[in-house]
Amino acid sequence: MSDVIYLRKSRADLELESRSDEDVLARHEAELRRNAARLGRTVTAVYREVVSGDTITARPMMQRLLYEVESGMWDAVHVVETSRLARGDTIDQGVVARAFRYSGTLIITPSKIVDPNNEYDEDYFEFDLFMSRREYKAITRRMQRGRVASAREGKWVANRAPFGYDRVKLEREKGWTLVPNADADIVRDIFAWYTSGGLGVSLIARRLNETGVLSPKGKDWTNCVVREILANPAYAGFVRWGFRPAVKSVENGNVRISTPRRNDYELYPGLHPALVSEEIFNAARDKLANNKSRPGPKQAEMKNPLSGLVYCSRCGRAMVRRPYNNGYPDGLLCPYTSCDTVSSRLSDVEEAVLHSLRLWLSDLDAGKRPEDTAEAAELSQTEKRIAAVQKDLEDLSRQLTRIYDLTEQGVYTSDDFVTRSRENSSRRKAAEELLVSLGEQSRQLRQIIDARENLAPELRHVLDVYPTATPAEKNALLKTVLSRVIYSKTNRDRWGSGSDLHLDLIPRITFAPHR
């Protein structure tokens, strides 16, 4: 076994990087590697957390690290300070403390080696996590007060500018504001078409798509995107606060953060110029209130067994059921007029999906021994490569230690040290990236091999129960074995008479699908 480095940026690190070109994580990695070399320890992997998150569930690299710590994969984890491991609530802190304590994994910082099985070190670790949480909450409260004050002053406090504006730093004071950009005229056109041009939301979306104008996300325009623009008071020169506050809840033991819309938000005059007058904005708002979108009733009976499963290969959006009043069978189509994917009968697509599932089951029943499969052979080769890369990393770590020793002895000059350490770092980084990739490949192959035994009975159950199930039950059954179905069709011939309908079935496990 060997050691791993875990790197995560704090809020102070982000502020430092915003004021300079320094890569804080690179500096932290170099510091931890020097410390590891001084202690004679071998580091074979580096995990970098590139996302911010208050909880472990929002930090994928931390989740992976904890899983590997619990399985006893690492002798020690190197961090610049113990608070980098967990700044979440007491539950998260308990999960981290328990993982290190039960596995006996050391926590090594530049100032201290923490042994979770040592009574005094355990108290130190838990107290340090508790104090870091208190500090985090105090910083969060202070930042929130500052954001509220900025909004009241008319500054733009959101991280992204609305469509038609650029977010710019205020001169000679803290904070940000908005300036119109090249898309501002599109926003003005949307308001003009809606308030005085006689166009509704859907016709505006269609007109924009026909002219080739991209939406704020660089995709096709939809009714929802047009409505968002028409309802945003920023275009009338206001700053909105408290419209979509973050609300935490617990689902299945995990913290979930949602941002529901509120009607009791605060509105402040902004420092940025308006794109439309307040009168035009109010006219658009009133018209929207009288022409609300009409979603289907929440308790309506499901009639599409493929709901949420089939996606268009052209635009990536979910395909929807289209009922007809003239007795023609229900269709399955891509609902966006800008997409040229051709629809099919829902029953034809459903039968094609079932046909593929039957072929899967037939292959599984024909049965190969797990050790005779291509995945087993590939797993064996992958594990050999992992062992070779781990040996290379150990050699590179010993080489780095020799570089430090020879520099201290005066054999290497400062220039020699920089050149050789950079070369070592480059080779080590490439090896670490390869090791992470191989590890992920190994896990996927093991998942395939382990899942083969369970897949056949699951498919058999789906195919046995499916004919007598309701559409909702059919949908639930399909989702036990399928992640999604990619739909492709470009000509209008019906299924069975020259149609080019093509489906790619993606199972819930990684498994070679039929097409």
Buried (B, 14 or more C-beta within 10 A) or exposed (E): EBBBBBBBBBEEBEEBBEEEEEEBBEEBBEBBBBBBBEEEBBBBBBBBBEEEBBBBBBBBBBEBBBEBBBEEBBBBBBBBBBBBBBBBBEBBBBBBBEBBBEBEBBBBBBEEBBBBEEEEBBEBBBEBBEEBBEEBEEBEEEEEEEBBEBBBBBBBBBEEBBBBBEBEEBEEEEBBBBEBEEBBEBBBBBBBBBBEEEBBBBBBBBBBBEEEEEBBEEBBBBBEBBBBBBBBBBBBBBBBBEBEEEEEEEEEEEBEEEEEEEEEEEBBEBBBEBBBEEEBBBBBBEBBEEEEEEEEEEEEEBEBBBBBBBBBBBBEBBBBBBEEEEEEEBBBBBEBEBBEBBBBBBBBBBEBBBEBBEBBBEBBEEEEEEEEBEBBEBBEEBBEBBEEBBEBBBEBBEBBBBBBEBBEEEEBEEEEBEEBBEEBBEBBEEBBEBBBEBBEBBBBBBBBBEBBEEBBEBBBEBBEEBEEBEBBBBBBBBBEBBEBBBBBBEEEEEBEEEBEBEBBBBBBBBBEBBE
